[in-house]
Amino acid sequence: KVSTRPTMSERKAFILSEAEKLNAASQNSLLKVLEEPPEYCCIILLCTRLEKLLPTTKSRCQIIRFTSIAEDRIIEELKEMGVKQKHAQYWANLAQGSLGLACQWAKLELADTNLYETKKELISSLSTCEFADALNLAQWLSDESKKIAAAWTNLDEATSKTDINRKAQKTLVQIIISALHDAMKLNLAGTKRVINFDQKEQIKNLAKRFDPEQSAEKIADSYKTLRWIESSVNEKLIFEQLLLNLATFDTIEVS
């Protein structure tokens, strides 16, 4: 396709999302066209983990770093899509400056997935989760993840089912991380500005359960879970391990 001249305009562009997922063989196959692209062609590799690209790939590209988009702008964009003000503010907070991510969650919300209500139920459950509740909550998370993935598939038919399942799982883990981060901030600075501004009582409960150091450990556990998701570890086991750790004051190590 790169060798075919454009017919509708003077130039054409190819955008490759999630370039960090390309294996070495795939990246090597791109080297020649990256080094000597046709004059009418622009090739853009979107990447969130630059270290995953081979040095030979990076040396043939001009690296442009995108900064975070202002929260107010994201909120306005989501409201124009039809998202309620309160919901738009939350998704903008959670997206941490990523308009694309916020829009994906907003589309799910508008597709009647009840994603915002799922988020509220998840954080409420987390704030009172005991060890005996962990496995049931893990099963609920697994079920909700499947519902989100099913809706996501209808919205993004071009993306593989495996990648969509991962995105759905990671969304729920990111919500958990946001609550733990809020609890840590509340303990350290007593700040009123939190991501989960709509569930301050639940965040206060989490702050009472975990001191800043414990919250930091739980956040680290959650990021480990994100890496397991990328490695295709069994979904149910991932959530069970995460919730069992969150329901205790010590970390359970898996050998």
C-alpha positions in Angstrom: 0.0 0.0 0.0 2.9 2.4 0.7 4.1 2.0 -2.9 0.7 3.0 -4.3 0.5 6.7 -5.1 -2.5 8.6 -3.6 -5.4 9.4 -6.0 -7.5 11.7 -3.9 -4.8 14.0 -2.6 -1.1 14.8 -2.9 -0.1 12.8 0.2 -1.3 9.9 2.2 -0.6 8.9 5.8 -0.4 5.5 7.6 -1.0 5.4 11.3 0.1 2.4 13.3 -1.4 2.2 16.8 0.2 0.5 19.7 3.6 0.1 17.9 5.1 -1.1 21.1 3.3 -4.5 20.5 5.3 -5.2 17.3 7.8 -8.0 17.7 11.3 -7.8 16.5 10.5 -9.5 13.1 7.6 -7.1 12.5 9.8 -4.1 13.3 12.6 -5.3 11.1 10.2 -5.7 8.1 9.4 -2.0 8.4 13.0 -0.8 8.5 13.4 -0.3 4.7 10.2 1.7 4.2 10.9 3.8 7.4 14.4 4.6 6.1 13.3 5.5 2.6 9.6 6.3 2.5 8.1 7.6 -0.7 8.0 11.4 -0.9 4.2 11.4 -0.9 3.9 9.1 2.2 4.0 9.8 6.0 4.2 6.9 8.4 3.2 7.5 12.0 3.9 5.0 14.8 1.9 5.6 18.0 3.7 4.2 21.0 3.3 4.5 24.8 6.4 2.5 25.7 9.3 3.8 23.6 11.7 1.2 25.2 9.8 -1.6 23.4 10.9 -0.3 20.0 14.2 -1.5 18.6 17.1 1.0 18.4 17.1 0.5 14.6 13.4 1.4 14.5 13.8 4.5 16.6 16.9 5.7 14.7 14.7 5.9 11.5 11.9 7.9 13.2 11.5 11.4 14.4 10.3 11.1 18.0 7.6 13.6 18.9 6.3 13.5 22.5 2.6 14.5 23.0 1.8 16.4 26.2 -1.3 15.9 28.3 -4.5 17.7 27.2 -6.1 20.1 29.6 -8.8 18.6 31.7 -11.3 21.3 30.9 -10.9 20.7 27.2 -11.5 16.9 27.6 -14.6 17.6 29.7 -16.0 19.9 27.0 -15.3 17.3 24.3 -17.1 14.6 26.3 -20.1 16.9 27.0 -20.4 17.5 23.2 -20.5 13.7 22.8 -23.6 13.7 25.1 -21.9 12.7 28.4 -23.3 14.2 31.6 -21.2 16.9 33.3 -20.4 14.8 36.4 -19.5 11.7 34.4 -17.4 13.8 31.9 -15.5 15.2 34.8 -14.8 11.8 36.2 -13.6 10.3 32.9 -11.4 13.3 32.3 -9.9 12.9 35.7 -9.2 9.2 35.2 -7.8 9.7 31.7 -5.0 11.9 33.1 -4.7 14.1 30.0 -5.5 11.4 27.4 -8.4 12.6 25.2 -8.5 9.3 23.3 -8.8 7.2 26.4 -11.5 9.5 27.9 -13.4 9.3 24.6 -13.2 5.5 24.6 -14.7 5.3 28.1 -17.4 7.9 27.2 -18.4 5.9 24.1 -18.8 2.8 26.3 -20.9 4.9 28.8 -23.1 6.1 25.9 -23.5 2.5 24.7 -25.5 1.7 27.8 -22.8 -0.3 29.5 -23.4 1.5 32.8 -19.7 1.9 33.1 -20.0 4.8 35.5 -22.3 2.9 37.8 -19.9 -0.1 37.6 -17.1 2.2 38.7 -19.1 3.5 41.7 -20.1 0.0 42.7 -16.4 -1.1 42.4 -15.1 1.6 44.7 -17.9 1.2 47.2 -17.0 -2.5 47.4 -13.3 -1.8 47.7 -13.8 0.6 50.6 -15.4 -2.2 52.7 -13.8 -5.3 51.2 -12.8 -8.0 53.7 -10.7 -11.1 53.0 -13.9 -13.2 52.9 -15.4 -11.0 50.2 -12.3 -11.0 47.9 -13.2 -14.0 45.8 -16.8 -13.0 45.2 -15.6 -9.5 44.2 -13.0 -10.9 41.9 -15.7 -13.0 40.2 -17.9 -9.9 39.9 -15.0 -8.0 38.3 -14.4 -10.8 35.8 -18.1 -10.8 34.8 -18.1 -7.0 34.5 -15.0 -7.1 32.4 -16.7 -9.5 30.0 -19.7 -7.2 29.7 -17.5 -4.2 29.0 -15.5 -6.1 26.4 -18.6 -7.2 24.6 -19.8 -3.6 24.2 -16.3 -2.5 23.2 -16.2 -5.1 20.5 -19.3 -3.6 18.9 -17.8 -0.1 19.0 -14.3 -1.2 17.7 -14.7 -4.1 15.3 -11.2 -3.5 13.8 -9.4 -4.4 17.1 -8.8 -8.0 18.0 -11.0 -9.6 20.7 -7.8 -10.3 22.7 -6.8 -6.7 22.8 -10.3 -5.5 23.7 -10.5 -8.0 26.6 -7.2 -6.6 27.9 -8.5 -3.0 27.6 -11.6 -3.9 29.5 -9.6 -5.6 32.3 -7.1 -2.7 32.4 -10.0 -0.2 32.7 -11.2 -1.8 35.9 -7.7 -2.0 37.4 -7.1 1.7 36.5 -10.3 2.5 38.5 -8.9 0.6 41.5 -5.5 2.4 41.1 -7.3 5.8 41.0 -9.1 5.0 44.3 -5.8 3.9 46.1 -4.1 7.0 44.7 -6.8 9.2 46.1 -6.6 7.5 49.5 -2.8 8.0 49.6 -3.1 11.7 48.7 -5.8 12.2 51.3 -3.5 10.7 54.0 -0.4 12.7 52.9 -1.9 16.1 52.1 -5.5 16.1 53.0 -6.2 17.4 49.5 -9.7 18.0 48.4 -8.8 17.4 44.7 -9.2 13.7 44.0 -10.1 11.7 40.9 -13.1 10.1 42.6 -14.6 13.4 43.8 -18.0 11.8 43.7 -17.2 9.2 46.3 -15.3 11.0 48.9 -16.7 9.0 51.8 -15.5 5.7 50.2 -12.1 7.2 49.6 -11.9 8.3 53.3 -12.7 4.7 54.3 -9.8 3.5 52.1 -7.6 6.1 53.7 -8.5 4.8 57.1 -7.7 1.2 56.1 -4.4 1.9 54.4 -1.7 4.4 55.5 0.4 6.0 52.7 3.0 3.3 52.6 0.4 0.5 52.4 -1.5 2.4 49.7 1.7 2.7 47.7 2.3 -1.0 48.0 -1.3 -1.8 46.8 -0.8 0.6 43.9 2.4 -1.3 43.0 0.5 -4.6 43.2 -2.1 -3.1 40.8 0.5 -2.1 38.3 1.9 -5.6 38.5 -1.6 -6.8 37.6 -1.6 -4.6 34.5 1.6 -6.3 33.4 0.0 -9.7 34.0 -2.9 -8.6 31.8 -0.5 -7.8 29.0 1.1 -11.2 29.4 -2.3 -13.0 29.0 -2.4 -14.5 32.5 -5.8 -16.1 33.4 -8.3 -13.3 34.0 -10.0 -14.9 37.0 -6.6 -15.6 38.7 -5.5 -12.0 38.1 -8.5 -10.5 39.8 -8.4 -13.0 42.6 -4.8 -12.2 43.4 -5.4 -8.5 43.2 -8.5 -8.5 45.5 -6.9 -10.8 48.0 -4.0 -8.4 48.3 -6.3 -5.4 48.6 -8.4 -7.1 51.3 -5.3 -7.6 53.5 -2.7 -5.3 55.1 0.2 -7.5 53.8 1.0 -8.5 50.2 0.5 -12.1 49.2 3.3 -13.2 46.9 2.8 -15.7 44.1 5.8 -17.9 43.4 
